[in-house]
Structures are given as C-alpha cells and as structure tokens.
Amino acid sequence: LGPCAVNLYGLPRSFKASVMPSLVQNVVRPNLPHKCDYFVHFDNADADTFNGRSDRIGKINPTEILLLEDVLNSEYAKAGIPRPLVSYCNTTPAEFQRKYKNLLHRINTETNENGDPIFQAYHHESYTNKTIENIIKMWNSQQSVWNLMENNPAGKHYSRVAMLRNDVVYMTPIDIYETGNWTKQWDQDNSVSIIPHFARFPVNDRMIYGPYDAVKIWASGRFQRLDQHAAYIQQFSHMGDGLHSERFLLNTIFPAIRQTGVSVQGKEGLCFLRVRADHSVRFSDCGKLHVTKHNHVAVETMLNRPCTLNWTLAVEKNLVQLDCPLASERATSSVSARGSSKWQQGCDATLKKKRLTCSNEHASLALAPDVLTN
C-alpha cells in the first residue's frame, strides 16, 4: 500500500514516565511490519497552567519527547528494519500568540446580524475563551506535524497516515491498517479511516488513521473550513454550538472526508487514557464500564508504578482519575502486589446487584457503577 507515517501532536505531558512505555508497546511495535516513519510536533511549554474542564496543572519537560528518536532506532534495529525517518518541530507559547492573535480575537468577538456569537460555544458551559484557545493550539499542532510530514527531506509521499496524541497512555494495540472491531481485519484497499468508538461527544476527536487524502482533511483542513462551519451551525444547528471541537468534525470535517470516497468508522477495541501534567491518568476516558480493578492493575502494569483511585469528580464531572505520582513524589516505590494485567476493553459486561462482571475476565468494579451517570 506504500509508505506510512505516524504523526504525533500536542502538549507532551508526562511523556517519558507515562506516554513513552505505552507508545512503544502499543503503537511502535504493532506497526513495525509497516516500517512507518515518525513525525512530531509538540507545544514547547514548560507548564500546563489551564485549570479548566477538570484539568490538572503542573510542570512539563517538553524536551522529553526528543528521546523518542533513540527509542525508535533501537526498536527498528532489534526488528532488523532500517531506521525510520524521524522529524520534530515545535511551537512556543509566544509564537502561538503572535500567529493566532487576530484569529482568536475574531473567534471570541464576532457576532451575526442578531448579535449572537458565531464561534463561541456558549451552549456548552464548559467552553470558555481559554478552551477555544486550546482547540486552536490543537489545530495548530495537527497542521504543523502534517506540514512537517509533507515537507520531509526524503520527499516521500505517504499513503497511510496516523494522527496520534502525545499525551495519552495507549492501553490497547493500534495497528494503523487494522479496521476490525473484535476480529483481525485490514484495510486492503486503503479506503477506510478509523476513529475511536469511546468518548463520543457526539464523535471522538482524539485520533484518526487512514488513507492520506482523508487524514489530510482531518489534520490540516480545519482553519480553511472555519467559515463554512459557522454558516452550517447558523443554518442547521444550535447557534450556541460554535467552535465545539467534536461537532466541528461531525458536521464539517467528516462529510468532507466522505466526499473523497473514504468511510469514517469507529473502532470499538481501541482505548487510550489522557495523562495530565501531574502524572495522573483519566481512568474513565474509555467508558465507565471499564473502570474496574482489573484495568486499574493494567494501568499500573503499563506505567510500572502504583496508582490510587480518585473519584472526587465522579459525580460532578463523570470523571474517575488515577493518581500515579513518580517515585520521588510518593512514600513507596513498589508497584501493587496484585500482579500484572492487560487492559480489558469491550468485555461482555452485565450490571447485577450494583457490580460489574465480565464473562471473559474476573474483573470487578473499582467503584460502584451508580457513582457515575450516563
């Protein structure tokens, strides 16, 4: 099917301690047979200071992501494969503000003839001006890494591309040619793009892989479709949707992808968990039915350090977190004595007497299911 590329984007929170081990195990190694190249854009900030939408603030060492190149070279060498092409670029906070100052002003202030905000997502109370700024940062990172790939020094054209976050713990394998949910199926015709099936608001906006033409629209086609999206929501949707990230994909980006003849499919077997600057993990990212003792151990196994359940925001925000401090920040350095485990996603789950049981595993709820709401 031709060369493939894995593109990483975003703010590299806890990259060395939390992201790297899972990226190697569940992204790099499954894709070794495809001999993909890797391109990285990262937001070059030394702290995550936005304490909105239940985020955890903390210091960041963005240069940790530069360690990826040596790790990739080592993994490819062990597999007897020539070294991949690995390229980096970054954007500092000052560079971002200079580049997008006028656009941010327009997004935050522009109204229609009735005086209603065009781009502000005022129908969604968790969206603030800072939220919109972070969405533009995400778009910038996605577009920047796409441009980095396009302008690669080898002049390669990639037929299959993945766009992945650099601030998540990858709990299940991602083969960028695989399309089956629970059986092994591959995109032989290179005509299917894949997004995760979890965290649908109403769709998942955190990852895509698929044919070049489709992923190009997802990664670099948002700024140019901003006014098109504004016109759509004013005519067909709720005015207060504004620049809602997932609805932008649903109403504007995915239709454009389908016009290329490529389908967009949700893959049920995928799971990755967002990690925060303080090394905590959003345990409920892949759905409340997977907040189990079994999967608690799976996260500890992946990170090789103990994690403590934190359900402070379970009722208010429908969010369960795992606090996973580094050895220097905790009283004990030992991992849980409960053994090791792999993440269990999409088991045959039934709710009975306020307990969750899975027919193919001995998993049980880490907390009562009625703590979380639908």
N, C-alpha and C positions, 0 to 999 in steps of 0.2 A: 504493500500500500504506500510505500515511500517513507521518507524520514518523519520522525515525530519529535515533538518538543513538549517539555513540561515547564510551564511558566508559573512562577511564584510571585505573589504580590501582597502588599500590606505592611503593617507595623509588626516587626518581629518580636513579639512579646515572648519572653522566656524561651527563646529559640533553642539554645544549647541544652538546657535542662529538660525541656518538655516536648518541644516540637521535633528536634533532630532525631531522637531514637525512633519515634513513630514514623517519621518521614522515610527513614532508611528501610525500616521493616515493611511498611505497608504501601509505599509508593515506589521507591527506588528499586528494590529487589523484584517486585512483581513485573516491573517494566524493563528489566534487564534484557530479555529476549528481543525487545523492540529497538534497543540501542538509542534511546532518546537523548537529545541534548537538553540542557537546563538553562533557563534564563530567569533572572531575579531582579525585581525592583523592590526596594524597601524604603519606607518612610524613615529618614535619618533623624530620629528624635531620641533623646536620652531619658524621656519620661512620658508616661501616659497620665495626663492630668485631667482628663474629662471624666468627671464623676457623675455621669448621667446614664439613664437607661440601665441602672444596676451595675455599671462597670466598676471595677476595682482599679484604683490608681496605684502607681508605683514606678520605680526606676527601670530603665531598659538599657541594655547594651546592644545597640543595633548592629555593631560590627561582628557579633557572634555569628551572624548569618554567612559571613565570609568563610567560615570554617567548612561550609558545605562542599566547596570545591575539592578539598583534600579527601573528604569522606567519599564523594562520588568517584574520584580517581581510584581510591582503594577498592571500592565495591566493584567497579568495572574491571580492575586488574585481577581480582580474585575470580571473576567470572570468565577471564580470558578474552575480554572485549576491549577494543581500543578506547582510549579516554574520550569522554564526551566533550562537546563544546560547552563551556560554562561561562556565562557573562553576567555582569552585575551593573546596575545603575541605581541611583537613589535621588530622593528629593528632600531637602531640608525644610523645616517649617518656614523659614524666611523666603526660600524660593517658591514655596507653595503660595504664600500670601501675595507675593509680587505677581505671580502668574494668574491667580484667580480672584484677586481683589475686586475687580469690576464685575465679574460674573456673580460672585457671592452677593455683592450689593444688589445686583439686579434680581437675583432669586429671592432675596429677603424683602424687597420693597415693591416689586412690580405688581400692579393690580389690573383687573379688567375694567370695562366701561362702567360696571356697577360698583367698583371699589373693592371687589373681592380679591384677596391674594391669589395669584396664579400658581405660584410654585410652593408656597408654604403648605405643609401637610397639617393644617390646623384641625382636621377631622380626627387626627391621631395624636392624643395628648402627650405621648412620649416623645414626639418630634419637636425639637427646638431648633433655633438657628445653628447651634453647635452640632446637632445631629445632621443637619443638612451639610454643614461644612465637612463632617466626617464622610458623608456619602460622596462628596466631590473629591475628597482625598482618595477614597477607594477607586473612583473612576480614573483619577489621575494615575494611580499606581497600576491599574489594569491596562490603561492605554500606553503607559510608559514601557511596561515589560513587553507588551505586544510590539511596539516600535523597535525595542531592543532586539527582539527575535527577528523582525522583518529585515533589520539592517545588520544581521550577523556577518562577521568578517569572512565566513566561508561562502557566503552567497547562497546558502541553502534555502530551498522552499519546502516548507513542512506541510504534509498532507493531513496529519493528525496532531491535534494540539490539546493540551490540558491547561486550564487556568485554576490554580490551587492557592489557598491562603497559606501564608507563612506564620500564622499564629494559632494553629489548631493541633490537637493530638489526634492523629489518624488511627482509629481503633479497628478498622477493617481494611483489607487489601483493596487497592484501586489499580486495576489493570485498565489502561485508557482505551483499550479496544473492546473491553467486555461490556455487553449490554444486557445479559440475562439477570433476572432478579435472584432466583434461587438455583438456577442451573447455569452451567458454563455455556454461554453463547457469545459469539464475537461478531463484530460489525464487518463482515466480509466485503460489503460493498461501500464501506465508508460513507454511510448515508444516515447515520443516527447520532444525535447529540444527547448526552446524558447529564442530568442534574440529580441531586439527592432527593429522596422522597420525604425526608423529615423536614421539620421547621418550615412548613409551607404557610406563608403569610401574604397572599394565598399560594405562592410558589417559593421555592428555595433560591436565594440569590448568592450563595456562598461558593459555588463551584460549577464548572462545566468542563466536559471534554467531548471531542467530536471532530468532524471534518473542518478543515481550515476555514472555508467560507462561512460556516455557521459560527464558529468560535470568534472569528474576526468581528462579527457584528456584536456579539456579547461583550468582547473585550475593548473594542475601540469605536463602537458606533453609537455611544450614548450622548456625548456632547452635541453631535450633529443632529440628533433627533429630539433635543430638548423642547423646541417649539412645537414640533409635531405632537409630542406627548401632551404638552399644555393644551393644545387645541382639542385633543381627544378627550381629556378629562373634563373640559368645559362643556363639551357637547354630549358625551355619553356616560360620564362617570360622576362621582361626587366631587364637587369643587374642592372640598377640603382634603382630597387625596394628595393633591400637589405632587411634590417630588418624593413620593413614597417609593422606596427602593424596589421592593418586590412587585408592586403594582406597575412600576415602570417597565419591568421585564415582561410581565404578563400581557400588558396592553400594547406595548410598543416594540420591544426587542424580539420577543418570541415570534410574533407574526412576521417580522422581517426575516427571521431565520427560516421559517417555514416557506417563505417565498423562494428561497434558494433550492427547495426540494428536499431539505433535511428535516427530519422529525425531531421533536424535543420530547424526551422520555424521562420520567422519574425512576430512579433505581432504588428499590427498597432495601437492598442488602448493604448499603453504604452507611457508615457512621464516623463522624469526627466531631470532636468536642473543642469548643473555643477555650483557649487558655488566656489568663489575664496577666498583667504585669507583675502581680504579687505571687505568681506561680499557681494560683488557684485554677480550677477547671470547672467549666459549666457542665455538670454531670447530666443534667436533664435535656441537653441540646437535641438528642436523637429521639426524644419522646419519654414521657413519664413511665411508660410500661417497662422501660429499660433501666430504671433507677433501682437496681437490685444489688443484693450483697455479692452475687456472682460478678457483676460488672464493676462493682467497687474494687474488688480484688484485681480485675482485669486492668483497670487504670493504674493501680499500684504496681502491677507487674510490668506494664509498659514503661512507667516512669522510674521504676526501681527505687521508690521511696514511699513512705506511708502517707495516706491521705485521710482527713477527718471529714465526715459528713457535716454540711452546714445547710440547714433548711430554714434559715432566718427569713428568706424571701419566698418560701414555697407557697404561702397563701397569697401574699400581696402581688407577687410578680410571676407566680407559676414557675419558679426557678429553684433548682437544687444545685448547690455547688459543693465541690470537694476542695478543702484547704490542703494544699500539698507543699508545705514550705520546704526549702532546701535544708540540707543537713546543718548548715551554720545557723539556721534560724529556728531550730526545734530542739527539744530536750533529748530526744532519742533519734538515732540514725538508722535503726533497724526497720526493715520492711515488715509488714504484717506477717504473722506466723500462720496465716490461714492458707498458705500455699500460693500457687500461681494459677492464672486463668486467662482465657482468651475472651474477648468481648462477644456477647451473645446478642445478636441483632435479629429482630423479627421472629422470635420463637412463637410457638403455638401457645398463646397466653390466654388464660381464663381467670376471671375475677371470682373468688369464692371466699366468703367469710372474711372479707377485707384483707385477703392475702393474694399475692400473685404467684401462680405456679406455672412452670413451663414444662411441657411434656418431655422435651428432649434434654433438659438440664435440671439440676437440683437447685435452681435459683429461687430466691425468695426476696420479697420486698425489703429494701433498705429502710423504708419508712412506710407507714400506712398509706394506701393509694388515695384515700379520701382527703389527704393533706393537700393534694394537687387537684386543681379544677381542670375541666376540659378547655 
